[in-house]
Structure formats: C-alpha cells, structure tokens
Amino acid sequence: MSRKPPTRKPTIPKLAPTLPHHEQIVPPLQGLLSLGEEEDYLVYSAVMEYLEPFSPEEATQQLLQIALDPTWLDYVDFDNYPEDLDPFEHDPRLSTPIHAIRLLANMEVRSYSAIEPLALLLSSPDEAIAEEVSYFYAAMGDEALPFITALLLSPESAPAQRVSIGAALQAMVEIDSEKLETSKALLIRALEQEEDTDTATCFVAFLVDFGDASALPAIEKAYEQERIDTSLLPLNEVRDILNGTPIEQTSVIGGTLSEIEDAIEATEEKQVPFVASAKVGRNDACPCGSGKKYKKCCGA
C-alpha cells in the first residue's frame, strides 16, 4: 500500500528588523506598526488624542510622513516570497500607511492639506493603499472635488490614477447620495475623452453602478467608437441593467447564465451591478491597470 508523501508546509520567512527611522516614530503613532490589516479603535483614539494639540498642518504632516514613506514595502522580498503565503498577513508593518490614511480621513477638515500629496499613492503597487486613498477623497467630499476633477480629466495623469479617482467618485455617492449628479457628470466627461480602453471600461462600470439611465447615451457612444472592452462588459447587459431589466433576464454572451454566475460570487444575492464575463475572475487583477482586484474595481 503506497502512502502519499506528507504535504510540506511553506517556510515562513523571518521578520526583518525594523528600520531605524521607523523605530524613531513617536509612541502613539508607533502603535500603527503592529495593527496589520485590522483596525483597532483604541490605537486610533490614542493617535487622535496625541495629534489634537497640534495645528491641522502639523498633525497632517505627521501622518503624511508615514503614509508617503515608500520603505514600508522594503520589509519583504516580494519576488522571492512563498506564493501560498500572504506577506501582509505575516508582517503587520506593511499595512502601516493604510492606517495613516484612514486617520487622515477621520480628521476630516483638519486634513485638507493632505488632498494633493496623497495623489502620489493612487498608482501604488499596493492595491489596498490606492483603494484607501480613494476612500479618503470620498470622505473629503466637496473640498477634494476641484483637485480630483483636474486629475481625472488630465491627459497627463496615469490610467491607474484616473481609475482610482473614478472609484473615489463612486464612494462619494455611497457616502452622500446628493453627490450623484456631480459624480455622474464628471465620469461622463471622463468617459467621453478617455482613449485607454481598460480605463474607459472601468468608467462605464462605475456609471452602471449608479443605476442612472441618463448616462446611457454617453455609454452607447463609447461602445460605437469601440473604446470599451465588450468581453468584460457587453453593451446589451449594460442596457438591460440601466433600463431596469432583472439580472436573470439579461442575455448571456459566451455561455449559459449559470456558467457566468459560477464566475461571480454567489453570495452577493444578485445585487451585482453587472454580470461579468467569466474570462476575468473576481479575485484576479483588474485589467484596467489600477492594481486592484477585479471585484474591488471594475467588477465592484
């Protein structure tokens, strides 16, 4: 009787020593290094209490220094890290900038001066950081709109930045439904001038998520100009959703409805904004180039 060889558990790399300039971070902020991916409101409260006596600019600068520090990723050799291990679960220090960005959002009016500097992180290789910046802009609301509008419509900005701004506009509507018309108008303007197919496809996905049929003419024009990836977002499905047709009745390209649904998380109770093609898995990297997972970007 043959026996299967035992499954070898991957060797967990040892944590690298903390960098000297990270050791010099003051104690209340030092607590952010040990949080990992989880929030801890006791630590957050301690940081906010520490920052309270400082001026808004001084408090913002202390958190920005942490958020913009590129050396947090130096703790892990990503090229040689075991594929079946998540370095962000293993080393909590990698998530430190995310907590700094969240605290900036919690500071609200006191952190307005962080709006422009954080744009550097919109194309971060760490998808969670770029996503957190999108949420920060959403939390800043009207104060952030002039800057993110200019970035969204600028031909000089990177596609990943433009997609992240689109995600910020989407999140802004989730926070305040009165921002729908403004966000929709900006995304339509961006869609009308967008030449990158993957980015334009993401803009359509954001507009579809709003569920407002008034965006349909601009969307249809983009399809006519062949600027949308129809393998990811078929026009007939977009029309059905914006016109109020139930998901179950949408026509299916390239397979049966059950086959398409197998490629989508069944736990979403059919509240997904559109039926995605099975060609891109929801946990795969989004083809728009944002660096986020598909389910958190154009497949949101």
PESULVEN-V659480 format. One record per residue. N is the residue number from 0. RES is the residue in one small letter. PHI is phi in whole degrees, -180 to 180 (none if undefined). Layout:
N/RES/PHI
N/RES/PHI
//
This chain:
0/m/none
1/s/-80
2/r/-119
3/k/-73
4/p/-64
5/p/-62
6/t/-73
7/r/-88
8/k/-74
9/p/-64
10/t/-76
11/i/-81
12/p/-62
13/k/-72
14/l/-68
15/a/-72
16/p/-60
17/t/-66
18/l/-64
19/p/-55
20/h/-73
21/h/-79
22/e/-67
23/q/-85
24/i/-64
25/v/-62
26/p/-50
27/p/-61
28/l/-75
29/q/-59
30/g/-63
31/l/-68
32/l/-69
33/s/-103
34/l/-77
35/g/69
36/e/-86
37/e/-96
38/e/-83
39/d/-136
40/y/-71
41/l/-67
42/v/-67
43/y/-59
44/s/-64
45/a/-64
46/v/-67
47/m/-63
48/e/-66
49/y/-64
50/l/-81
51/e/-54
52/p/-70
53/f/-78
54/s/-68
55/p/-55
56/e/-66
57/e/-67
58/a/-65
59/t/-62
60/q/-63
61/q/-65
62/l/-75
63/l/-63
64/q/-59
65/i/-75
66/a/-65
67/l/-90
68/d/-70
69/p/-78
70/t/-81
71/w/-63
72/l/-80
73/d/-75
74/y/-74
75/v/-130
76/d/-89
77/f/-64
78/d/-66
79/n/-112
80/y/-78
81/p/-53
82/e/-64
83/d/-91
84/l/-119
85/d/-100
86/p/-62
87/f/-73
88/e/-81
89/h/-81
90/d/-119
91/p/-64
92/r/-65
93/l/-64
94/s/-92
95/t/-56
96/p/-62
97/i/-63
98/h/-68
99/a/-64
100/i/-67
101/r/-62
102/l/-68
103/l/-61
104/a/-65
105/n/-68
106/m/-74
107/e/53
108/v/-60
109/r/-74
110/s/-113
111/y/-58
112/s/-70
113/a/-89
114/i/-59
115/e/-73
116/p/-59
117/l/-70
118/a/-60
119/l/-62
120/l/-93
121/l/-66
122/s/-111
123/s/-62
124/p/-66
125/d/-90
126/e/-58
127/a/-68
128/i/-68
129/a/-60
130/e/-64
131/e/-67
132/v/-65
133/s/-59
134/y/-65
135/f/-60
136/y/-63
137/a/-62
138/a/-68
139/m/-73
140/g/59
141/d/-59
142/e/-64
143/a/-89
144/l/-56
145/p/-57
146/f/-69
147/i/-72
148/t/-65
149/a/-61
150/l/-69
151/l/-63
152/l/-96
153/s/-81
154/p/-69
155/e/-84
156/s/-75
157/a/-77
158/p/-53
159/a/-62
160/q/-67
161/r/-65
162/v/-65
163/s/-65
164/i/-66
165/g/-59
166/a/-65
167/a/-66
168/l/-65
169/q/-63
170/a/-67
171/m/-61
172/v/-69
173/e/-64
174/i/-77
175/d/-141
176/s/-62
177/e/-70
178/k/-85
179/l/-59
180/e/-63
181/t/-64
182/s/-65
183/k/-63
184/a/-62
185/l/-66
186/l/-68
187/i/-66
188/r/-60
189/a/-65
190/l/-63
191/e/-64
192/q/-108
193/e/-74
194/e/-102
195/d/-81
196/t/-61
197/d/-65
198/t/-67
199/a/-61
200/t/-63
201/c/-65
202/f/-62
203/v/-62
204/a/-61
205/f/-65
206/l/-65
207/v/-63
208/d/-63
209/f/-68
210/g/70
211/d/-106
212/a/-66
213/s/-66
214/a/-83
215/l/-61
216/p/-57
217/a/-67
218/i/-66
219/e/-61
220/k/-63
221/a/-64
222/y/-66
223/e/-61
224/q/-86
225/e/57
226/r/-106
227/i/-120
228/d/-80
229/t/-71
230/s/-71
231/l/-94
232/l/-143
233/p/-62
234/l/-62
235/n/-63
236/e/-71
237/v/-61
238/r/-61
239/d/-60
240/i/-68
241/l/-70
242/n/-91
243/g/89
244/t/-76
245/p/-58
246/i/-55
247/e/-63
248/q/-98
249/t/-69
250/s/-73
251/v/-116
252/i/-97
253/g/81
254/g/161
255/t/-78
256/l/-60
257/s/-64
258/e/-67
259/i/-68
260/e/-65
261/d/-64
262/a/-89
263/i/-118
264/e/-66
265/a/-70
266/t/-78
267/e/-85
268/e/53
269/k/58
270/q/-107
271/v/-68
272/p/-71
273/f/-156
274/v/-91
275/a/-82
276/s/-70
277/a/-73
278/k/-71
279/v/-123
280/g/-72
281/r/-68
282/n/-98
283/d/-78
284/a/-65
285/c/-67
286/p/-68
287/c/-73
288/g/91
289/s/-70
290/g/91
291/k/-91
292/k/-68
293/y/-57
294/k/-71
295/k/-103
296/c/-126
297/c/-69
298/g/-99
299/a/-69
//
